[in-house]
Amino acid sequence: MVPLPTPPPAGTIEAWCWEFLFAQDWDGKLRPPPPPDPRHEAHFEKQAPARRVLRAARPPGLVWVERSPRTPKGAALRQPRVRAQLLHTFLHHELQAAELFAWAVLAFPQTPRPFRAGLIRLCLEELEHLALYRERLEQLGFRPGDFPVRDWFWERVPPCESAAAFVALQGLGLEGANLEHSARFAPLFRAAGDERSAEVLERIEREEIGHVAFAVLWFERLSGAPMDYARWKACLPKPLSPAVLQGKPLNREARVRAGLNEEFLRQLEAEPSTAIRRAP
């Protein structure tokens, strides 16, 4: 087993990220205390080493599975339990995203401070999205941990060797694909009579356009060149394919608003579906 790095000094943003990643109870995962203000350089650890965490802690009772359950069809969503299970999957996606933004602060301490401050902002926004899913889940009579989960994001993001690779996968890949999934499922929840869940999905879609825009901006800054499809694809950890980092059909309007041009989207859409697709 690979030993854990030395924990960061107390009171720093890095310590907040560390404590969030290794929280072993639901409150620590779903409602962590506010971090130190990332707008102030003094709140970051001076000369922080790179801390490469391979896995976040999980609350007791949360069951992992090797394969994601099959995505329910539209008619099945009329059943509250089926809707709850899908919302639980979305909640776990948001938790993993929040954790991995915190992970990147620890993994890439030499990146510009505005980049790391932006990661904290995105982490907190993902926690807000998680709270929306949790509220809706509880309104349906269920709680976090009532369904098994798969740590798909954690299985794939830690091999990123650079901050540019991280934003390529997490921001442009996983967050980009979420634009399709939100647009796909909001009408299905609405057709099943669940207007509130549809509204939550639509809100998250709007807000995650900004997450993809953040990734576009920092992929360009970190790689030192304008956005280019071939360079983005080359940054993805092997053997990941862009085929698994999109939904069908593409949410072209949202992706264009995030700063991706039509040529990028044309090449993304043309990727052969040769890899196993991820769960929504």
C-alpha positions in Angstrom: 0.0 0.0 0.0 1.3 3.4 -0.9 1.8 5.5 2.3 -0.2 8.8 2.5 1.7 12.1 2.2 2.3 14.2 5.3 -0.9 16.2 6.1 -0.8 19.9 5.5 -0.4 22.5 8.3 -3.6 23.2 10.2 -5.6 26.3 9.2 -4.5 26.3 5.5 -6.6 25.8 2.5 -4.6 22.6 1.8 -5.6 21.3 5.3 -9.2 22.0 4.5 -8.9 20.0 1.3 -7.2 17.2 3.1 -9.8 17.0 5.9 -12.6 17.1 3.3 -11.1 14.2 1.3 -10.5 12.1 4.4 -13.8 12.8 6.3 -15.3 9.5 7.3 -18.8 10.7 8.2 -21.6 12.1 6.1 -21.5 15.5 7.7 -17.9 15.9 6.8 -18.6 15.0 3.2 -21.9 16.7 2.7 -21.5 19.8 4.9 -17.9 20.5 5.5 -17.0 23.8 7.3 -16.2 26.8 5.1 -12.6 26.8 3.9 -10.2 29.7 4.5 -10.8 32.5 1.9 -8.8 31.4 -1.2 -8.6 35.0 -2.4 -5.8 35.6 0.2 -2.4 34.1 -0.5 -1.7 33.9 3.2 -4.3 31.1 3.5 -2.3 28.8 1.2 0.5 26.7 2.5 3.9 28.1 1.7 6.1 25.9 -0.5 3.5 23.1 -0.3 4.7 19.7 -1.6 2.7 17.8 -4.2 0.4 15.4 -2.3 -1.0 12.7 -4.6 -4.0 11.1 -2.9 -5.2 8.0 -4.7 -8.6 7.6 -3.0 -10.9 9.6 -0.8 -12.4 8.2 2.4 -16.0 7.0 2.4 -18.6 7.1 5.2 -19.5 3.7 6.8 -22.3 1.9 5.1 -21.7 3.4 1.6 -21.6 0.4 -0.7 -19.3 0.4 -3.8 -20.0 -1.6 -6.9 -17.7 -2.6 -9.7 -20.2 -1.8 -12.4 -22.8 1.0 -12.6 -26.4 -0.1 -12.6 -28.2 0.2 -16.0 -29.7 3.6 -16.5 -33.5 3.4 -16.2 -35.8 4.1 -19.1 -38.1 7.1 -19.2 -41.3 5.2 -18.1 -39.5 3.7 -15.1 -39.0 7.2 -13.7 -42.7 7.3 -12.7 -41.6 5.2 -9.7 -40.2 7.3 -6.8 -37.6 4.7 -5.9 -36.2 4.7 -9.5 -36.0 8.5 -9.5 -34.3 8.4 -6.1 -31.7 5.9 -7.3 -30.9 8.1 -10.3 -30.7 11.2 -8.1 -28.4 9.3 -5.7 -26.1 8.6 -8.7 -26.1 12.3 -9.6 -25.4 13.2 -6.0 -22.4 10.9 -5.9 -21.1 12.4 -9.1 -21.2 15.8 -7.5 -19.4 14.5 -4.4 -16.6 13.0 -6.5 -16.3 16.2 -8.5 -16.0 18.3 -5.3 -13.4 15.9 -3.9 -11.4 16.0 -7.1 -11.3 19.8 -7.2 -9.9 19.6 -3.7 -7.6 16.8 -4.8 -6.1 19.0 -7.5 -5.3 21.8 -5.0 -3.1 19.2 -3.2 -1.7 17.6 -6.3 -0.6 20.7 -8.2 0.6 23.3 -5.6 2.9 25.0 -8.1 0.1 26.2 -10.3 -0.9 29.8 -10.2 -2.8 30.8 -7.1 -5.9 32.1 -9.1 -6.2 28.6 -10.6 -6.2 26.9 -7.1 -8.6 29.6 -5.8 -10.8 28.7 -8.7 -10.7 25.1 -7.8 -11.9 25.8 -4.3 -14.8 27.9 -5.8 -15.8 25.0 -8.1 -15.5 22.6 -5.2 -18.0 24.6 -3.1 -20.4 25.0 -6.1 -20.3 21.2 -6.5 -21.2 20.9 -2.8 -24.2 23.2 -3.4 -25.3 21.0 -6.3 -24.9 18.0 -4.0 -27.1 19.7 -1.4 -29.8 20.2 -4.0 -29.8 16.5 -4.9 -29.7 15.5 -1.2 -32.8 17.7 -0.5 -34.7 16.2 -3.4 -33.6 12.7 -2.4 -34.9 13.2 1.1 -38.1 14.6 -0.2 -38.6 11.3 -2.0 -38.0 9.4 1.3 -34.4 8.3 0.8 -31.0 9.3 2.2 -27.4 9.4 0.9 -26.0 5.9 1.2 -29.3 4.1 0.5 -28.0 3.0 -2.9 -24.7 1.6 -4.0 -22.2 3.8 -5.9 -19.3 3.5 -8.2 -16.2 5.8 -7.8 -15.8 6.1 -11.6 -14.2 9.6 -11.4 -11.8 8.5 -8.7 -10.8 5.5 -10.8 -9.7 7.7 -13.7 -8.6 11.2 -12.5 -5.6 10.5 -10.1 -3.4 9.3 -13.0 -3.4 12.9 -14.4 0.2 13.9 -14.3 -0.3 17.6 -14.8 -2.8 20.4 -14.1 -3.5 20.7 -17.8 -4.4 16.9 -17.9 -6.6 17.4 -14.9 -8.7 20.2 -16.5 -8.7 18.3 -19.7 -10.3 15.3 -18.0 -12.3 16.7 -15.1 -13.4 20.0 -16.6 -13.6 19.5 -20.3 -14.4 15.8 -20.1 -16.5 14.9 -17.1 -18.1 18.3 -16.5 -18.6 18.7 -20.2 -20.4 15.4 -20.4 -22.6 16.4 -17.5 -24.1 19.2 -19.7 -25.5 16.4 -21.9 -26.7 14.3 -19.0 -28.6 17.2 -17.4 -30.2 18.2 -20.7 -31.2 14.5 -21.3 -32.7 13.8 -17.9 -34.5 17.0 -17.0 -37.3 16.4 -19.6 -37.5 12.7 -18.5 -38.1 13.8 -14.9 -40.6 16.4 -16.0 -42.5 13.8 -18.1 -42.6 11.6 -15.0 -44.3 14.4 -13.1 -41.3 15.4 -11.1 -41.0 19.1 -11.9 -38.7 19.9 -8.9 -36.1 17.4 -9.9 -36.2 18.7 -13.5 -35.6 22.2 -12.2 -32.7 21.1 -10.1 -31.1 19.4 -13.2 -31.6 22.5 -15.3 -30.1 24.8 -12.7 -27.0 22.5 -12.4 -26.7 22.5 -16.2 -26.7 26.3 -16.3 -24.1 26.6 -13.5 -21.8 23.9 -14.9 -21.4 25.8 -18.1 -19.2 28.0 -16.0 -17.2 25.0 -14.8 -16.5 24.0 -18.4 -15.6 27.6 -19.2 -13.1 27.6 -16.3 -11.5 24.5 -17.8 -11.3 26.0 -21.3 -9.6 29.1 -19.8 -7.1 27.2 -17.8 -6.4 24.5 -20.3 -5.3 27.3 -22.7 -3.2 29.1 -20.0 -1.6 25.9 -18.6 -0.8 24.5 -22.1 0.2 27.9 -23.5 -1.9 27.7 -26.7 -5.5 28.2 -27.8 -7.9 25.3 -27.4 -7.2 22.6 -29.9 -9.1 19.2 -30.1 -6.0 17.1 -30.8 -4.0 18.6 -27.9 -7.0 18.1 -25.6 -7.3 14.5 -26.6 -3.6 13.9 -26.2 -3.8 15.2 -22.6 -6.4 12.6 -21.5 -4.9 9.8 -19.4 -4.6 6.6 -21.4 -6.6 4.6 -22.3 -9.5 7.1 -21.9 -11.2 8.0 -25.1 -13.3 11.2 -25.8 -16.1 8.7 -26.7 -16.8 8.3 -23.0 -16.7 12.0 -22.2 -19.9 13.0 -24.0 -23.6 12.3 -24.1 -25.7 11.8 -27.2 -26.8 14.2 -28.5 -24.2 16.8 -27.7 -25.5 19.8 -25.8 -24.0 22.1 -28.4 -25.6 25.3 -27.1 -24.2 24.8 -23.6 -20.8 23.8 -24.8 -20.5 26.8 -27.2 -21.5 29.1 -24.3 -18.7 27.5 -22.3 -16.2 28.5 -25.0 -15.9 25.4 -27.2 -16.0 26.2 -30.9 -17.9 24.3 -33.6 -14.7 22.6 -35.0 -14.0 21.1 -31.5 -17.6 19.9 -31.2 -17.5 18.4 -34.7 -14.4 16.4 -33.9 -15.8 15.3 -30.5 -19.1 14.2 -32.1 -17.2 12.2 -34.7 -15.3 10.1 -32.2 -16.0 6.4 -32.7 -17.8 4.8 -29.7 -15.2 2.1 -29.1 -15.0 2.4 -25.3 -17.4 1.5 -22.5 -19.5 4.5 -21.8 -19.8 5.9 -18.3 -23.0 6.0 -16.3 -24.9 9.2 -16.4 
